[in-house]
Amino acid sequence: MRMTLEEAKRRFPGRPDPAPIEYAWQWVAWNNDQTQIVAHGRDFGSVLDEARAAGCEDPLMQMVVPTPFIG
């Protein structure tokens, strides 16, 4: 099932916008408000540590896949 970005925002209001495609196959860490990526990279632990060093104690971690995936 495919859905538009607008429909995904309506159905899943607590989730951040999709990460930019240039982060494909990387982990990204969103800030506490889920409005900004504060760290990214291929190693989960390193990205988590970098996000915490940037002041986000419990960042939302997301693996970016290069397809229109909502889930």
Secondary structure as the mmCIF struct_conf table of DSSP 4:
data_model
#
loop_
_struct_conf.conf_type_id
_struct_conf.id
_struct_conf.beg_label_comp_id
_struct_conf.beg_label_asym_id
_struct_conf.beg_label_seq_id
_struct_conf.end_label_comp_id
_struct_conf.end_label_asym_id
_struct_conf.end_label_seq_id
HELX_RH_AL_P HELX_RH_AL_P1 LEU A 5 ARG A 11
TURN_TY1_P TURN_TY1_P1 PRO A 13 GLY A 14
BEND BEND1 ARG A 15 ARG A 15
HELX_LH_PP_P HELX_LH_PP_P1 PRO A 16 PRO A 20
HELX_RH_3T_P HELX_RH_3T_P1 ILE A 21 TYR A 23
TURN_TY1_P TURN_TY1_P2 ALA A 24 TRP A 25
BEND BEND2 GLN A 26 GLN A 26
STRN STRN1 TRP A 27 TRP A 30
TURN_TY1_P TURN_TY1_P3 ASN A 32 ASP A 33
BEND BEND3 GLN A 34 GLN A 36
STRN STRN2 ILE A 37 GLY A 41
BEND BEND4 ARG A 42 ARG A 42
HELX_RH_AL_P HELX_RH_AL_P2 PHE A 44 ALA A 53
TURN_TY1_P TURN_TY1_P4 ALA A 54 GLY A 55
BEND BEND5 GLU A 57 ASP A 58
HELX_LH_PP_P HELX_LH_PP_P2 PRO A 59 PRO A 59
STRN STRN3 LEU A 60 MET A 63
BEND BEND6 PRO A 66 THR A 67
#
